[in-house]
Amino acid sequence: NRAERSYDGYYPSLHFTFNATSNFLVRAAYAKTYGRPDFTNIVPNATINEADLDENADPTAIRGNISVRNTGLKPWTAENYDLSAEYYTDSGGLLTAGVFRKDIANFFGATRTPATVALLAEYDLPDDYLGYDLISQTNIGDARVTGIEYSYRQQLDAFHPLARGVGVFFNGTEMQLSGATIADFSGFTDRTINWGVSYSRPRYQAKLNWNLTGRRRNAPLVGANVPPGVF
């Protein structure tokens, strides 16, 4: 098999910064972005698994699965909106908070459909595979991701002489995903929090970092008795 695809588009971005005071900033941004599919999802390939059926099997039973890579899979696009604020403390600290929204279109989703004559012809497969299920990925899912971000960073030198060289940080992201359940958002995590402490001197440094990760969505499950949206 050989496949060749091309695509183009217009992806503008705008960024604004407003200095409310000498140590308080407000930022707003908009950007249109896109994400290409992985090469492993568009390189031509077909894998056929035949079901172990005997001659007395139900004639309506699925005879097997055909997993086909969709060489025409297009990039997904997103409209991104961000609003954030930064405050620089008199003691040298930095406190930030922000909200964001991403409207995603044409995200990738796994589909499973009965193999018809027209569908087999589209993938250059013979009619011998009628009665099989064809599994592939298409640009099918629209979704919205909304969330908040926050962070704090501070050197403790200003608070006490014994804390010279000690710094602390804390940041996190909270996200919510909504939209088509068939969209494949494998790896999506609704919460990530990081924090730590560091000690820095002219001749050495020491750091301790922690990470908290929320629930992570794994790959979608695709099967004859599995409804859409199961991960």
C-alpha positions as CSV (number, residue, x, y, z in Angstrom):
1,N,0.0,0.0,0.0
2,R,1.1,3.6,-0.6
3,A,-0.7,6.7,0.7
4,E,0.0,10.4,0.4
5,R,-1.9,13.2,2.1
6,S,-1.5,17.0,2.5
7,Y,-3.3,19.7,4.4
8,D,-3.0,23.3,5.2
9,G,-4.7,26.0,7.3
10,Y,-4.6,29.3,9.0
11,Y,-3.6,29.3,12.7
12,P,-3.4,32.8,14.2
13,S,-2.6,33.7,17.8
14,L,-3.0,36.9,19.9
15,H,-1.5,37.7,23.2
16,F,-2.2,40.7,25.5
17,T,-0.5,41.8,28.7
18,F,-1.9,44.5,31.0
19,N,0.3,46.0,33.8
20,A,-2.4,46.8,36.4
21,T,0.3,47.8,38.9
22,S,4.1,47.5,39.0
23,N,3.8,44.0,40.5
24,F,0.4,42.8,39.2
25,L,-0.1,41.6,35.6
26,V,-3.1,40.4,33.7
27,R,-2.7,38.3,30.6
28,A,-5.1,37.2,27.9
29,A,-4.5,35.0,24.9
30,Y,-6.2,33.3,21.9
31,A,-4.7,30.7,19.6
32,K,-5.9,28.3,17.0
33,T,-3.8,25.2,17.0
34,Y,-3.8,21.7,15.4
35,G,-2.4,18.3,16.3
36,R,-1.2,15.7,13.7
37,P,-2.0,12.0,14.1
38,D,0.8,9.7,15.1
39,F,2.7,8.1,12.2
40,T,1.7,4.6,13.6
41,N,-2.0,5.6,13.0
42,I,-1.6,6.6,9.3
43,V,1.0,4.3,7.9
44,P,-1.0,1.8,5.7
45,N,-1.6,-1.5,7.4
46,A,-4.4,-4.0,7.8
47,T,-4.6,-6.8,10.3
48,I,-7.3,-9.5,10.0
49,N,-8.3,-11.8,12.8
50,E,-10.6,-14.7,11.9
51,A,-13.1,-15.9,14.5
52,D,-12.9,-19.6,15.5
53,L,-16.3,-20.6,14.2
54,D,-17.4,-24.1,13.1
55,E,-19.8,-25.1,10.4
56,N,-22.8,-25.1,12.8
57,A,-22.1,-21.6,14.1
58,D,-24.8,-18.9,14.0
59,P,-24.8,-17.4,10.5
60,T,-25.3,-13.9,12.0
61,A,-22.2,-14.3,14.2
62,I,-19.3,-12.0,13.5
63,R,-16.7,-13.9,11.5
64,G,-13.7,-11.8,12.6
65,N,-12.2,-8.4,12.9
66,I,-10.3,-6.3,10.4
67,S,-8.1,-3.5,11.9
68,V,-7.3,-1.0,9.3
69,R,-5.2,2.2,9.6
70,N,-6.9,5.3,8.2
71,T,-4.3,6.9,6.0
72,G,-6.7,9.8,5.4
73,L,-6.8,10.8,9.1
74,K,-6.6,14.5,9.4
75,P,-5.2,16.7,12.2
76,W,-7.5,17.9,14.9
77,T,-7.9,21.6,15.5
78,A,-8.6,23.6,18.6
79,E,-9.7,27.1,19.6
80,N,-7.8,28.1,22.8
81,Y,-8.7,30.8,25.2
82,D,-6.5,31.7,28.2
83,L,-6.9,34.3,31.0
84,S,-4.3,34.6,33.8
85,A,-3.0,36.9,36.5
86,E,0.4,37.2,38.0
87,Y,1.3,38.9,41.3
88,Y,4.9,39.5,42.4
89,T,5.3,39.9,46.2
90,D,7.6,42.3,47.9
91,S,9.5,39.4,49.3
92,G,10.4,38.0,45.9
93,G,7.6,35.5,45.5
94,L,5.4,34.8,42.5
95,L,1.7,33.9,42.7
96,T,-0.2,33.1,39.5
97,A,-3.8,31.9,38.7
98,G,-5.5,31.3,35.4
99,V,-8.5,29.8,33.6
100,F,-8.5,28.3,30.1
101,R,-10.9,26.7,27.6
102,K,-10.0,24.5,24.6
103,D,-12.7,23.8,22.0
104,I,-11.4,20.8,20.0
105,A,-12.9,19.7,16.6
106,N,-12.3,16.5,14.6
107,F,-10.5,14.6,17.3
108,F,-9.6,11.0,16.7
109,G,-12.0,8.3,17.6
110,A,-12.1,4.5,17.1
111,T,-15.1,3.1,15.2
112,R,-16.3,-0.4,14.7
113,T,-18.7,-1.1,11.8
114,P,-19.9,-4.2,9.9
115,A,-17.9,-4.7,6.7
116,T,-20.1,-4.0,3.7
117,V,-19.3,-4.4,0.0
118,A,-18.7,-0.6,-0.4
119,L,-16.6,-0.4,2.8
120,L,-14.4,-3.3,1.7
121,A,-13.9,-1.7,-1.7
122,E,-12.9,1.5,0.0
123,Y,-10.0,-0.3,1.7
124,D,-9.2,-2.6,-1.3
125,L,-10.4,-5.7,0.4
126,P,-12.2,-8.6,-1.3
127,D,-15.8,-9.6,-0.6
128,D,-14.5,-12.6,1.2
129,Y,-14.6,-10.5,4.4
130,L,-18.3,-9.8,4.4
131,G,-19.6,-10.5,7.9
132,Y,-16.4,-9.2,9.6
133,D,-16.2,-6.1,11.7
134,L,-14.0,-3.3,10.5
135,I,-12.1,-1.3,13.1
136,S,-10.4,2.0,12.3
137,Q,-9.9,5.6,13.4
138,T,-11.7,8.6,12.0
139,N,-12.0,12.3,12.7
140,I,-15.2,12.0,14.6
141,G,-14.9,13.6,18.1
142,D,-15.6,17.2,19.2
143,A,-14.8,18.0,22.8
144,R,-14.2,20.9,25.2
145,V,-11.6,21.0,27.9
146,T,-11.9,23.6,30.6
147,G,-9.7,24.1,33.6
148,I,-7.8,26.2,36.0
149,E,-4.1,26.6,36.7
150,Y,-2.3,28.0,39.8
151,S,1.2,28.3,41.1
152,Y,3.3,29.8,43.9
153,R,7.0,30.2,44.1
154,Q,9.0,31.8,47.0
155,Q,12.5,32.0,48.3
156,L,12.5,32.1,52.1
157,D,15.6,34.2,52.5
158,A,13.5,37.3,53.2
159,F,11.7,35.7,56.1
160,H,14.6,34.5,58.3
161,P,18.4,34.4,58.0
162,L,18.4,30.7,58.8
163,A,16.3,30.0,55.7
164,R,18.9,31.5,53.3
165,G,19.0,29.5,50.1
166,V,15.7,27.7,50.8
167,G,12.9,27.9,48.2
168,V,9.5,26.3,47.9
169,F,7.1,25.9,45.0
170,F,3.6,24.7,44.4
171,N,1.6,24.4,41.2
172,G,-1.4,22.5,39.9
173,T,-3.9,22.1,37.0
174,E,-7.5,21.0,37.3
175,M,-9.3,20.1,34.1
176,Q,-12.7,18.9,33.0
177,L,-13.4,17.1,29.7
178,S,-16.8,17.1,28.0
179,G,-18.0,16.2,24.5
180,A,-18.4,13.1,22.3
181,T,-17.7,9.9,24.2
182,I,-16.2,8.3,21.1
183,A,-13.3,10.7,21.0
184,D,-10.1,9.0,22.0
185,F,-8.5,11.1,24.8
186,S,-6.1,8.4,26.0
187,G,-3.9,9.7,28.7
188,F,-6.2,12.5,29.8
189,T,-5.7,13.4,33.4
190,D,-8.1,15.6,35.3
191,R,-5.7,16.7,38.0
192,T,-2.0,17.3,38.3
193,I,-0.3,18.9,41.4
194,N,3.4,19.4,42.0
195,W,5.2,20.8,45.0
196,G,8.7,20.8,46.4
197,V,11.5,22.4,48.4
198,S,15.0,23.3,47.3
199,Y,18.2,24.3,49.1
200,S,20.9,26.1,47.0
201,R,24.4,27.1,48.1
202,P,27.3,28.2,45.9
203,R,28.9,24.7,45.8
204,Y,25.9,22.4,46.0
205,Q,22.1,22.1,45.6
206,A,19.5,19.8,47.0
207,K,15.9,19.3,45.8
208,L,12.8,17.3,47.0
209,N,9.9,17.2,44.6
210,W,6.5,15.5,44.9
211,N,3.8,14.9,42.3
212,L,0.1,14.0,42.6
213,T,-1.7,12.7,39.5
214,G,-5.5,12.3,39.3
215,R,-7.5,9.7,37.4
216,R,-6.0,9.0,34.0
217,R,-8.0,7.7,31.1
218,N,-6.4,4.7,29.4
219,A,-7.0,3.5,25.8
220,P,-10.6,2.9,24.6
221,L,-12.0,-0.6,24.7
222,V,-13.4,-1.8,21.3
223,G,-15.2,-5.0,21.1
224,A,-18.4,-6.7,19.9
225,N,-20.2,-6.3,23.3
226,V,-18.5,-3.1,24.4
227,P,-20.6,0.1,24.0
228,P,-19.0,3.3,22.9
229,G,-17.2,5.5,25.4
230,V,-15.7,2.7,27.5
231,F,-12.1,3.2,28.6
